[in-house]
Amino acid sequence: MRINTKISRGLTGKWRGESYVHLTPTTGLRITTSKNHAGKLVTTAQHVRFDDGVETFMLFADYHKFILVKDVRCTENAVKAQHDAALLLIDSIINECNEFYAKKDSA
């Protein structure tokens, strides 16, 4: 399994962590850690598709889950620690994602 991770400042200057877990050559999970509008540090997982260098997903139809939510300052160290903690759960997240699509396909 290939995982690409980057911790950097976003366009607004806030720290952000982002990882791509490649499931197949054309699909993967995007794991993102950033400060939300309520001021919490949130890590989410979202299933995405890659087509000719473009990442797409279907809102309300593709897998999406909040993994971790903490009420801490959005510092580089906090983002890195929370993002790394979420990546430790990657096997269970992948299993849950696979189950989501198996149920969807059987319906």
ZIDAFEN-V323167 format. One record per backbone hydrogen bond with DSSP energy under -0.5 kcal/mol. NH is the residue of the N-H (numbers start at 0). CO is the residue of the C=O. Records with the same first field share a line. If there is no record, write none. Layout:
BEGIN
NH=CO + CO
END
This chain:
BEGIN
1=21
3=19
4=2
5=17
7=5 + 15
9=13
12=9
14=73
15=7
16=32
17=5
18=30
19=3
20=28
21=1 + 19
22=20 + 26
23=26
27=47
28=20
29=45
30=18 + 28
31=29 + 43
32=16
33=41
35=39
38=35
40=69
41=33 + 39
42=67
43=31
44=64
45=29
46=62
47=27
48=55
49=25
50=48 + 53
53=50
55=48
58=56
60=57
61=57
64=44
66=42 + 64
67=42
69=40
71=69
74=72
78=74
79=75
80=76
81=77
82=78
83=79
84=80
85=81
86=82
87=83
88=85
89=86
92=88
93=89
94=90
95=91
96=92
97=93
98=94
99=95
100=96
101=97
102=98
103=99
104=100
105=101
106=102
END
